[in-house]
Amino acid sequence: MLGADQRGATAIEYGLIVGLIAVALITGMQSLGGGVGGMWGTLNNKANTYMPSS
């Protein structure tokens, strides 16, 4: 009778899917954040070269 009860299986599957999507989003945001941070750092350095603070 244990094999016939599937009520909790769908909830577990949805939980695993949501977890995998969350991991993918976090990984993507971390790599994107590093690239954007580097871009702003480069822009800041170039701006300081042409417009130094007094």
N, C-alpha and C positions, 0 to 999 in steps of 0.2 A: 504493500500500500504506500510505501514511501515514494516510490517512483511515480505514482499517479498525481501527487500533490505538486502543482507547478505555480501556486499563487505567488510565492516570494521570488521566483526566478526572474520575472519581468522587472521587478523593482531593482534587483541586484544588477541586472544587465544595464538598465538605465543609469544606475549609479556608476558603473564602470565606464560607460560611454561619457558621462559628464566629467568624470575624473580624468579621462584621457584628453578630452577637449580642454580642460583647465590646464593640464600640464603643457599641452601644445601652445596655448595662449601665453602662458607665463614664459615659456622658452622663447617664443617669438618676440614678446615685448622686451625681454632682457637683451636680445641681440639687436633689436631695433633701437632700444634706448642707448646702447653703447655707440651705435653709429651716429645717432642724432647728437649725443653728447660730444663726440669727436668733431662733428660738423660745426657745432656752436663754438667749441674751443678754437678751431681754425679760424672761424670768422672773427672771434674776439681778438686773436693774435694779429690778424691782418688789420683790423680796425685800430688797434693800439699802435701799429706801425705807422699808419697814415694820420692818426689823430691822437698823439700821446697826451696823457693827462698832465696837468701842470703841477 
